[in-house]
């Protein structure tokens, strides 16, 4: 029978560490996508839309 080496308590082998790092990266990616989607779906403030309309019309900022 072949004895399997066991890591001392509190130590992990390299593949366990890689798996944990991948899971952490995946969780971070999911959270970033959720945050991005929330920002994209936020309404644009009226003041900003007004600035964009004035810029598109070519009028100076003092005129309306």
mmCIF file of the N, C-alpha and C atoms, coordinates in Angstrom:
data_MODEL
# 
_entry.id   MODEL 
# 
loop_
_atom_site.group_PDB 
_atom_site.id 
_atom_site.type_symbol 
_atom_site.label_atom_id 
_atom_site.label_alt_id 
_atom_site.label_comp_id 
_atom_site.label_asym_id 
_atom_site.label_entity_id 
_atom_site.label_seq_id 
_atom_site.pdbx_PDB_ins_code 
_atom_site.Cartn_x 
_atom_site.Cartn_y 
_atom_site.Cartn_z 
_atom_site.occupancy 
_atom_site.B_iso_or_equiv 
_atom_site.pdbx_formal_charge 
_atom_site.auth_seq_id 
_atom_site.auth_comp_id 
_atom_site.auth_asym_id 
_atom_site.auth_atom_id 
_atom_site.pdbx_PDB_model_num 
ATOM 1   N N  . UNK A 1 1  ? 0.847   -1.167 0.000   1.00 0.00 ? 1  UNK A N  1 
ATOM 2   C CA . UNK A 1 1  ? 0.000   0.000  0.000   1.00 0.00 ? 1  UNK A CA 1 
ATOM 3   C C  . UNK A 1 1  ? 0.898   1.238  0.000   1.00 0.00 ? 1  UNK A C  1 
ATOM 4   N N  . UNK A 1 2  ? 0.514   2.229  -0.777  1.00 0.00 ? 2  UNK A N  1 
ATOM 5   C CA . UNK A 1 2  ? 1.297   3.459  -0.871  1.00 0.00 ? 2  UNK A CA 1 
ATOM 6   C C  . UNK A 1 2  ? 0.717   4.480  0.092   1.00 0.00 ? 2  UNK A C  1 
ATOM 7   N N  . UNK A 1 3  ? 1.590   4.998  0.924   1.00 0.00 ? 3  UNK A N  1 
ATOM 8   C CA . UNK A 1 3  ? 1.148   6.030  1.857   1.00 0.00 ? 3  UNK A CA 1 
ATOM 9   C C  . UNK A 1 3  ? 1.086   7.369  1.134   1.00 0.00 ? 3  UNK A C  1 
ATOM 10  N N  . UNK A 1 4  ? 0.004   8.077  1.338   1.00 0.00 ? 4  UNK A N  1 
ATOM 11  C CA . UNK A 1 4  ? -0.108  9.417  0.773   1.00 0.00 ? 4  UNK A CA 1 
ATOM 12  C C  . UNK A 1 4  ? 0.438   10.407 1.782   1.00 0.00 ? 4  UNK A C  1 
ATOM 13  N N  . UNK A 1 5  ? 1.253   11.328 1.272   1.00 0.00 ? 5  UNK A N  1 
ATOM 14  C CA . UNK A 1 5  ? 1.804   12.330 2.164   1.00 0.00 ? 5  UNK A CA 1 
ATOM 15  C C  . UNK A 1 5  ? 0.715   13.300 2.561   1.00 0.00 ? 5  UNK A C  1 
ATOM 16  N N  . UNK A 1 6  ? 0.703   13.651 3.795   1.00 0.00 ? 6  UNK A N  1 
ATOM 17  C CA . UNK A 1 6  ? -0.251  14.624 4.286   1.00 0.00 ? 6  UNK A CA 1 
ATOM 18  C C  . UNK A 1 6  ? 0.502   15.871 4.692   1.00 0.00 ? 6  UNK A C  1 
ATOM 19  N N  . UNK A 1 7  ? -0.078  17.010 4.379   1.00 0.00 ? 7  UNK A N  1 
ATOM 20  C CA . UNK A 1 7  ? 0.531   18.268 4.783   1.00 0.00 ? 7  UNK A CA 1 
ATOM 21  C C  . UNK A 1 7  ? 0.318   18.482 6.269   1.00 0.00 ? 7  UNK A C  1 
ATOM 22  N N  . UNK A 1 8  ? 1.266   19.122 6.913   1.00 0.00 ? 8  UNK A N  1 
ATOM 23  C CA . UNK A 1 8  ? 1.061   19.435 8.324   1.00 0.00 ? 8  UNK A CA 1 
ATOM 24  C C  . UNK A 1 8  ? -0.183  20.302 8.491   1.00 0.00 ? 8  UNK A C  1 
ATOM 25  N N  . UNK A 1 9  ? -0.798  20.289 9.668   1.00 0.00 ? 9  UNK A N  1 
ATOM 26  C CA . UNK A 1 9  ? -2.003  21.099 9.886   1.00 0.00 ? 9  UNK A CA 1 
ATOM 27  C C  . UNK A 1 9  ? -1.741  22.563 9.531   1.00 0.00 ? 9  UNK A C  1 
ATOM 28  N N  . UNK A 1 10 ? -2.724  23.171 8.869   1.00 0.00 ? 10 UNK A N  1 
ATOM 29  C CA . UNK A 1 10 ? -2.597  24.576 8.506   1.00 0.00 ? 10 UNK A CA 1 
ATOM 30  C C  . UNK A 1 10 ? -1.902  24.819 7.176   1.00 0.00 ? 10 UNK A C  1 
ATOM 31  N N  . UNK A 1 11 ? -1.361  23.796 6.549   1.00 0.00 ? 11 UNK A N  1 
ATOM 32  C CA . UNK A 1 11 ? -0.665  23.952 5.258   1.00 0.00 ? 11 UNK A CA 1 
ATOM 33  C C  . UNK A 1 11 ? -1.487  23.270 4.174   1.00 0.00 ? 11 UNK A C  1 
ATOM 34  N N  . UNK A 1 12 ? -1.503  23.898 3.001   1.00 0.00 ? 12 UNK A N  1 
ATOM 35  C CA . UNK A 1 12 ? -2.242  23.323 1.877   1.00 0.00 ? 12 UNK A CA 1 
ATOM 36  C C  . UNK A 1 12 ? -1.256  22.947 0.791   1.00 0.00 ? 12 UNK A C  1 
ATOM 37  N N  . UNK A 1 13 ? -1.681  22.031 -0.057  1.00 0.00 ? 13 UNK A N  1 
ATOM 38  C CA . UNK A 1 13 ? -0.814  21.722 -1.182  1.00 0.00 ? 13 UNK A CA 1 
ATOM 39  C C  . UNK A 1 13 ? -1.045  22.771 -2.277  1.00 0.00 ? 13 UNK A C  1 
ATOM 40  N N  . UNK A 1 14 ? -0.193  22.776 -3.288  1.00 0.00 ? 14 UNK A N  1 
ATOM 41  C CA . UNK A 1 14 ? -0.214  23.821 -4.318  1.00 0.00 ? 14 UNK A CA 1 
ATOM 42  C C  . UNK A 1 14 ? -1.523  23.829 -5.090  1.00 0.00 ? 14 UNK A C  1 
ATOM 43  N N  . UNK A 1 15 ? -2.075  22.659 -5.411  1.00 0.00 ? 15 UNK A N  1 
ATOM 44  C CA . UNK A 1 15 ? -3.306  22.637 -6.211  1.00 0.00 ? 15 UNK A CA 1 
ATOM 45  C C  . UNK A 1 15 ? -4.492  23.193 -5.424  1.00 0.00 ? 15 UNK A C  1 
ATOM 46  N N  . UNK A 1 16 ? -4.535  22.968 -4.127  1.00 0.00 ? 16 UNK A N  1 
ATOM 47  C CA . UNK A 1 16 ? -5.607  23.548 -3.312  1.00 0.00 ? 16 UNK A CA 1 
ATOM 48  C C  . UNK A 1 16 ? -5.509  25.061 -3.300  1.00 0.00 ? 16 UNK A C  1 
ATOM 49  N N  . UNK A 1 17 ? -4.292  25.573 -3.216  1.00 0.00 ? 17 UNK A N  1 
ATOM 50  C CA . UNK A 1 17 ? -4.078  27.019 -3.234  1.00 0.00 ? 17 UNK A CA 1 
ATOM 51  C C  . UNK A 1 17 ? -4.492  27.628 -4.563  1.00 0.00 ? 17 UNK A C  1 
ATOM 52  N N  . UNK A 1 18 ? -4.165  26.923 -5.677  1.00 0.00 ? 18 UNK A N  1 
ATOM 53  C CA . UNK A 1 18 ? -4.564  27.414 -7.003  1.00 0.00 ? 18 UNK A CA 1 
ATOM 54  C C  . UNK A 1 18 ? -6.078  27.390 -7.164  1.00 0.00 ? 18 UNK A C  1 
ATOM 55  N N  . UNK A 1 19 ? -6.709  26.323 -6.689  1.00 0.00 ? 19 UNK A N  1 
ATOM 56  C CA . UNK A 1 19 ? -8.168  26.237 -6.780  1.00 0.00 ? 19 UNK A CA 1 
ATOM 57  C C  . UNK A 1 19 ? -8.825  27.367 -6.001  1.00 0.00 ? 19 UNK A C  1 
ATOM 58  N N  . UNK A 1 20 ? -8.300  27.640 -4.820  1.00 0.00 ? 20 UNK A N  1 
ATOM 59  C CA . UNK A 1 20 ? -8.856  28.713 -4.004  1.00 0.00 ? 20 UNK A CA 1 
ATOM 60  C C  . UNK A 1 20 ? -8.663  30.067 -4.683  1.00 0.00 ? 20 UNK A C  1 
ATOM 61  N N  . UNK A 1 21 ? -7.499  30.278 -5.288  1.00 0.00 ? 21 UNK A N  1 
ATOM 62  C CA . UNK A 1 21 ? -7.227  31.539 -5.982  1.00 0.00 ? 21 UNK A CA 1 
ATOM 63  C C  . UNK A 1 21 ? -8.163  31.696 -7.180  1.00 0.00 ? 21 UNK A C  1 
ATOM 64  N N  . UNK A 1 22 ? -8.405  30.615 -7.904  1.00 0.00 ? 22 UNK A N  1 
ATOM 65  C CA . UNK A 1 22 ? -9.319  30.672 -9.057  1.00 0.00 ? 22 UNK A CA 1 
ATOM 66  C C  . UNK A 1 22 ? -10.739 30.986 -8.614  1.00 0.00 ? 22 UNK A C  1 
ATOM 67  N N  . UNK A 1 23 ? -11.175 30.359 -7.536  1.00 0.00 ? 23 UNK A N  1 
ATOM 68  C CA . UNK A 1 23 ? -12.513 30.636 -7.016  1.00 0.00 ? 23 UNK A CA 1 
ATOM 69  C C  . UNK A 1 23 ? -12.635 32.094 -6.583  1.00 0.00 ? 23 UNK A C  1 
ATOM 70  N N  . UNK A 1 24 ? -11.598 32.600 -5.945  1.00 0.00 ? 24 UNK A N  1 
ATOM 71  C CA . UNK A 1 24 ? -11.606 33.991 -5.516  1.00 0.00 ? 24 UNK A CA 1 
ATOM 72  C C  . UNK A 1 24 ? -11.666 34.928 -6.719  1.00 0.00 ? 24 UNK A C  1 
ATOM 73  N N  . UNK A 1 25 ? -10.859 34.637 -7.758  1.00 0.00 ? 25 UNK A N  1 
ATOM 74  C CA . UNK A 1 25 ? -10.869 35.468 -8.967  1.00 0.00 ? 25 UNK A CA 1 
ATOM 75  C C  . UNK A 1 25 ? -12.229 35.413 -9.651  1.00 0.00 ? 25 UNK A C  1 
ATOM 76  N N  . UNK A 1 26 ? -12.823 34.241 -9.708  1.00 0.00 ? 26 UNK A N  1 
ATOM 77  C CA . UNK A 1 26 ? -14.144 34.107 -10.329 1.00 0.00 ? 26 UNK A CA 1 
ATOM 78  C C  . UNK A 1 26 ? -15.176 34.927 -9.556  1.00 0.00 ? 26 UNK A C  1 
ATOM 79  N N  . UNK A 1 27 ? -15.139 34.875 -8.224  1.00 0.00 ? 27 UNK A N  1 
ATOM 80  C CA . UNK A 1 27 ? -16.082 35.639 -7.407  1.00 0.00 ? 27 UNK A CA 1 
ATOM 81  C C  . UNK A 1 27 ? -15.885 37.139 -7.612  1.00 0.00 ? 27 UNK A C  1 
ATOM 82  N N  . UNK A 1 28 ? -14.643 37.571 -7.712  1.00 0.00 ? 28 UNK A N  1 
ATOM 83  C CA . UNK A 1 28 ? -14.360 38.988 -7.962  1.00 0.00 ? 28 UNK A CA 1 
ATOM 84  C C  . UNK A 1 28 ? -14.909 39.391 -9.327  1.00 0.00 ? 28 UNK A C  1 
ATOM 85  N N  . UNK A 1 29 ? -14.710 38.560 -10.335 1.00 0.00 ? 29 UNK A N  1 
ATOM 86  C CA . UNK A 1 29 ? -15.219 38.847 -11.677 1.00 0.00 ? 29 UNK A CA 1 
ATOM 87  C C  . UNK A 1 29 ? -16.732 38.967 -11.704 1.00 0.00 ? 29 UNK A C  1 
ATOM 88  N N  . UNK A 1 30 ? -17.416 38.068 -11.010 1.00 0.00 ? 30 UNK A N  1 
ATOM 89  C CA . UNK A 1 30 ? -18.879 38.111 -10.950 1.00 0.00 ? 30 UNK A CA 1 
ATOM 90  C C  . UNK A 1 30 ? -19.336 39.410 -10.296 1.00 0.00 ? 30 UNK A C  1 
ATOM 91  N N  . UNK A 1 31 ? -18.698 39.764 -9.193  1.00 0.00 ? 31 UNK A N  1 
ATOM 92  C CA . UNK A 1 31 ? -19.086 40.986 -8.482  1.00 0.00 ? 31 UNK A CA 1 
ATOM 93  C C  . UNK A 1 31 ? -18.822 42.231 -9.328  1.00 0.00 ? 31 UNK A C  1 
ATOM 94  N N  . UNK A 1 32 ? -17.687 42.267 -10.031 1.00 0.00 ? 32 UNK A N  1 
ATOM 95  C CA . UNK A 1 32 ? -17.385 43.414 -10.897 1.00 0.00 ? 32 UNK A CA 1 
ATOM 96  C C  . UNK A 1 32 ? -18.407 43.544 -12.018 1.00 0.00 ? 32 UNK A C  1 
ATOM 97  N N  . UNK A 1 33 ? -18.817 42.412 -12.606 1.00 0.00 ? 33 UNK A N  1 
ATOM 98  C CA . UNK A 1 33 ? -19.836 42.469 -13.657 1.00 0.00 ? 33 UNK A CA 1 
ATOM 99  C C  . UNK A 1 33 ? -21.154 42.984 -13.105 1.00 0.00 ? 33 UNK A C  1 
ATOM 100 N N  . UNK A 1 34 ? -21.529 42.564 -11.897 1.00 0.00 ? 34 UNK A N  1 
ATOM 101 C CA . UNK A 1 34 ? -22.764 43.043 -11.275 1.00 0.00 ? 34 UNK A CA 1 
ATOM 102 C C  . UNK A 1 34 ? -22.697 44.554 -11.042 1.00 0.00 ? 34 UNK A C  1 
ATOM 103 N N  . UNK A 1 35 ? -21.571 45.018 -10.537 1.00 0.00 ? 35 UNK A N  1 
ATOM 104 C CA . UNK A 1 35 ? -21.416 46.453 -10.276 1.00 0.00 ? 35 UNK A CA 1 
ATOM 105 C C  . UNK A 1 35 ? -21.459 47.241 -11.578 1.00 0.00 ? 35 UNK A C  1 
ATOM 106 N N  . UNK A 1 36 ? -20.797 46.751 -12.631 1.00 0.00 ? 36 UNK A N  1 
ATOM 107 C CA . UNK A 1 36 ? -20.799 47.421 -13.921 1.00 0.00 ? 36 UNK A CA 1 
ATOM 108 C C  . UNK A 1 36 ? -22.222 47.513 -14.461 1.00 0.00 ? 36 UNK A C  1 
ATOM 109 N N  . UNK A 1 37 ? -22.969 46.424 -14.383 1.00 0.00 ? 37 UNK A N  1 
ATOM 110 C CA . UNK A 1 37 ? -24.353 46.427 -14.865 1.00 0.00 ? 37 UNK A CA 1 
ATOM 111 C C  . UNK A 1 37 ? -25.200 47.445 -14.112 1.00 0.00 ? 37 UNK A C  1 
ATOM 112 N N  . UNK A 1 38 ? -24.988 47.561 -12.803 1.00 0.00 ? 38 UNK A N  1 
ATOM 113 C CA . UNK A 1 38 ? -25.739 48.544 -12.013 1.00 0.00 ? 38 UNK A CA 1 
ATOM 114 C C  . UNK A 1 38 ? -25.425 49.961 -12.472 1.00 0.00 ? 38 UNK A C  1 
ATOM 115 N N  . UNK A 1 39 ? -24.151 50.250 -12.702 1.00 0.00 ? 39 UNK A N  1 
ATOM 116 C CA . UNK A 1 39 ? -23.754 51.591 -13.135 1.00 0.00 ? 39 UNK A CA 1 
ATOM 117 C C  . UNK A 1 39 ? -24.323 51.896 -14.517 1.00 0.00 ? 39 UNK A C  1 
ATOM 118 N N  . UNK A 1 40 ? -24.255 50.935 -15.430 1.00 0.00 ? 40 UNK A N  1 
ATOM 119 C CA . UNK A 1 40 ? -24.759 51.143 -16.790 1.00 0.00 ? 40 UNK A CA 1 
ATOM 120 C C  . UNK A 1 40 ? -26.261 51.416 -16.764 1.00 0.00 ? 40 UNK A C  1 
ATOM 121 N N  . UNK A 1 41 ? -26.975 50.811 -15.856 1.00 0.00 ? 41 UNK A N  1 
ATOM 122 C CA . UNK A 1 41 ? -28.428 50.960 -15.803 1.00 0.00 ? 41 UNK A CA 1 
ATOM 123 C C  . UNK A 1 41 ? -28.889 52.161 -14.983 1.00 0.00 ? 41 UNK A C  1 
ATOM 124 N N  . UNK A 1 42 ? -27.974 52.902 -14.380 1.00 0.00 ? 42 UNK A N  1 
ATOM 125 C CA . UNK A 1 42 ? -28.366 54.101 -13.639 1.00 0.00 ? 42 UNK A CA 1 
ATOM 126 C C  . UNK A 1 42 ? -28.834 55.172 -14.618 1.00 0.00 ? 42 UNK A C  1 
ATOM 127 N N  . UNK A 1 43 ? -29.834 55.950 -14.228 1.00 0.00 ? 43 UNK A N  1 
ATOM 128 C CA . UNK A 1 43 ? -30.293 57.025 -15.112 1.00 0.00 ? 43 UNK A CA 1 
ATOM 129 C C  . UNK A 1 43 ? -29.247 58.140 -15.200 1.00 0.00 ? 43 UNK A C  1 
ATOM 130 N N  . UNK A 1 44 ? -29.228 58.803 -16.359 1.00 0.00 ? 44 UNK A N  1 
ATOM 131 C CA . UNK A 1 44 ? -28.314 59.923 -16.559 1.00 0.00 ? 44 UNK A CA 1 
ATOM 132 C C  . UNK A 1 44 ? -28.970 61.159 -15.954 1.00 0.00 ? 44 UNK A C  1 
ATOM 133 N N  . UNK A 1 45 ? -28.244 61.913 -15.116 1.00 0.00 ? 45 UNK A N  1 
ATOM 134 C CA . UNK A 1 45 ? -28.833 63.115 -14.501 1.00 0.00 ? 45 UNK A CA 1 
ATOM 135 C C  . UNK A 1 45 ? -29.265 64.136 -15.563 1.00 0.00 ? 45 UNK A C  1 
ATOM 136 N N  . UNK A 1 46 ? -30.392 64.813 -15.292 1.00 0.00 ? 46 UNK A N  1 
ATOM 137 C CA . UNK A 1 46 ? -30.917 65.813 -16.226 1.00 0.00 ? 46 UNK A CA 1 
ATOM 138 C C  . UNK A 1 46 ? -29.903 66.905 -16.533 1.00 0.00 ? 46 UNK A C  1 
ATOM 139 N N  . UNK A 1 47 ? -29.131 67.320 -15.525 1.00 0.00 ? 47 UNK A N  1 
ATOM 140 C CA . UNK A 1 47 ? -28.137 68.379 -15.739 1.00 0.00 ? 47 UNK A CA 1 
ATOM 141 C C  . UNK A 1 47 ? -27.095 67.944 -16.770 1.00 0.00 ? 47 UNK A C  1 
ATOM 142 N N  . UNK A 1 48 ? -26.705 66.702 -16.702 1.00 0.00 ? 48 UNK A N  1 
ATOM 143 C CA . UNK A 1 48 ? -25.719 66.190 -17.654 1.00 0.00 ? 48 UNK A CA 1 
ATOM 144 C C  . UNK A 1 48 ? -26.319 66.102 -19.056 1.00 0.00 ? 48 UNK A C  1 
ATOM 145 N N  . UNK A 1 49 ? -27.557 65.658 -19.151 1.00 0.00 ? 49 UNK A N  1 
ATOM 146 C CA . UNK A 1 49 ? -28.225 65.601 -20.454 1.00 0.00 ? 49 UNK A CA 1 
ATOM 147 C C  . UNK A 1 49 ? -28.346 67.000 -21.060 1.00 0.00 ? 49 UNK A C  1 
ATOM 148 N N  . UNK A 1 50 ? -28.621 67.993 -20.223 1.00 0.00 ? 50 UNK A N  1 
ATOM 149 C CA . UNK A 1 50 ? -28.715 69.375 -20.689 1.00 0.00 ? 50 UNK A CA 1 
ATOM 150 C C  . UNK A 1 50 ? -27.367 69.844 -21.247 1.00 0.00 ? 50 UNK A C  1 
ATOM 151 N N  . UNK A 1 51 ? -26.288 69.511 -20.565 1.00 0.00 ? 51 UNK A N  1 
ATOM 152 C CA . UNK A 1 51 ? -24.945 69.874 -21.046 1.00 0.00 ? 51 UNK A CA 1 
ATOM 153 C C  . UNK A 1 51 ? -24.676 69.219 -22.397 1.00 0.00 ? 51 UNK A C  1 
ATOM 154 N N  . UNK A 1 52 ? -25.048 67.965 -22.531 1.00 0.00 ? 52 UNK A N  1 
ATOM 155 C CA . UNK A 1 52 ? -24.834 67.263 -23.801 1.00 0.00 ? 52 UNK A CA 1 
ATOM 156 C C  . UNK A 1 52 ? -25.667 67.878 -24.928 1.00 0.00 ? 52 UNK A C  1 
ATOM 157 N N  . UNK A 1 53 ? -26.921 68.254 -24.622 1.00 0.00 ? 53 UNK A N  1 
ATOM 158 C CA . UNK A 1 53 ? -27.769 68.873 -25.645 1.00 0.00 ? 53 UNK A CA 1 
ATOM 159 C C  . UNK A 1 53 ? -27.172 70.194 -26.116 1.00 0.00 ? 53 UNK A C  1 
ATOM 160 N N  . UNK A 1 54 ? -26.683 71.004 -25.164 1.00 0.00 ? 54 UNK A N  1 
ATOM 161 C CA . UNK A 1 54 ? -26.071 72.287 -25.534 1.00 0.00 ? 54 UNK A CA 1 
ATOM 162 C C  . UNK A 1 54 ? -24.813 72.071 -26.358 1.00 0.00 ? 54 UNK A C  1 
ATOM 163 N N  . UNK A 1 55 ? -24.039 71.067 -26.015 1.00 0.00 ? 55 UNK A N  1 
ATOM 164 C CA . UNK A 1 55 ? -22.817 70.777 -26.771 1.00 0.00 ? 55 UNK A CA 1 
ATOM 165 C C  . UNK A 1 55 ? -23.169 70.345 -28.199 1.00 0.00 ? 55 UNK A C  1 
ATOM 166 N N  . UNK A 1 56 ? -24.218 69.556 -28.338 1.00 0.00 ? 56 UNK A N  1 
ATOM 167 C CA . UNK A 1 56 ? -24.637 69.095 -29.663 1.00 0.00 ? 56 UNK A CA 1 
ATOM 168 C C  . UNK A 1 56 ? -25.190 70.239 -30.519 1.00 0.00 ? 56 UNK A C  1 
ATOM 169 N N  . UNK A 1 57 ? -25.847 71.212 -29.866 1.00 0.00 ? 57 UNK A N  1 
ATOM 170 C CA . UNK A 1 57 ? -26.437 72.312 -30.634 1.00 0.00 ? 57 UNK A CA 1 
ATOM 171 C C  . UNK A 1 57 ? -25.399 73.342 -31.050 1.00 0.00 ? 57 UNK A C  1 
ATOM 172 N N  . UNK A 1 58 ? -24.233 73.326 -30.415 1.00 0.00 ? 58 UNK A N  1 
ATOM 173 C CA . UNK A 1 58 ? -23.170 74.262 -30.773 1.00 0.00 ? 58 UNK A CA 1 
ATOM 174 C C  . UNK A 1 58 ? -23.331 75.631 -30.152 1.00 0.00 ? 58 UNK A C  1 
ATOM 175 N N  . UNK A 1 59 ? -24.275 75.807 -29.257 1.00 0.00 ? 59 UNK A N  1 
ATOM 176 C CA . UNK A 1 59 ? -24.479 77.089 -28.597 1.00 0.00 ? 59 UNK A CA 1 
ATOM 177 C C  . UNK A 1 59 ? -23.511 77.249 -27.434 1.00 0.00 ? 59 UNK A C  1 
ATOM 178 N N  . UNK A 1 60 ? -23.045 78.473 -27.177 1.00 0.00 ? 60 UNK A N  1 
ATOM 179 C CA . UNK A 1 60 ? -22.199 78.694 -25.991 1.00 0.00 ? 60 UNK A CA 1 
ATOM 180 C C  . UNK A 1 60 ? -22.975 78.365 -24.721 1.00 0.00 ? 60 UNK A C  1 
ATOM 181 N N  . UNK A 1 61 ? -22.264 78.078 -23.646 1.00 0.00 ? 61 UNK A N  1 
ATOM 182 C CA . UNK A 1 61 ? -22.909 77.618 -22.413 1.00 0.00 ? 61 UNK A CA 1 
ATOM 183 C C  . UNK A 1 61 ? -23.797 78.684 -21.783 1.00 0.00 ? 61 UNK A C  1 
ATOM 184 N N  . UNK A 1 62 ? -23.600 79.967 -22.076 1.00 0.00 ? 62 UNK A N  1 
ATOM 185 C CA . UNK A 1 62 ? -24.436 81.026 -21.500 1.00 0.00 ? 62 UNK A CA 1 
ATOM 186 C C  . UNK A 1 62 ? -25.779 81.140 -22.177 1.00 0.00 ? 62 UNK A C  1 
ATOM 187 N N  . UNK A 1 63 ? -25.924 80.659 -23.403 1.00 0.00 ? 63 UNK A N  1 
ATOM 188 C CA . UNK A 1 63 ? -27.184 80.752 -24.137 1.00 0.00 ? 63 UNK A CA 1 
ATOM 189 C C  . UNK A 1 63 ? -27.985 79.477 -23.965 1.00 0.00 ? 63 UNK A C  1 
ATOM 190 N N  . UNK A 1 64 ? -29.304 79.614 -24.195 1.00 0.00 ? 64 UNK A N  1 
ATOM 191 C CA . UNK A 1 64 ? -30.174 78.433 -24.144 1.00 0.00 ? 64 UNK A CA 1 
ATOM 192 C C  . UNK A 1 64 ? -31.050 78.361 -25.347 1.00 0.00 ? 64 UNK A C  1 
# 
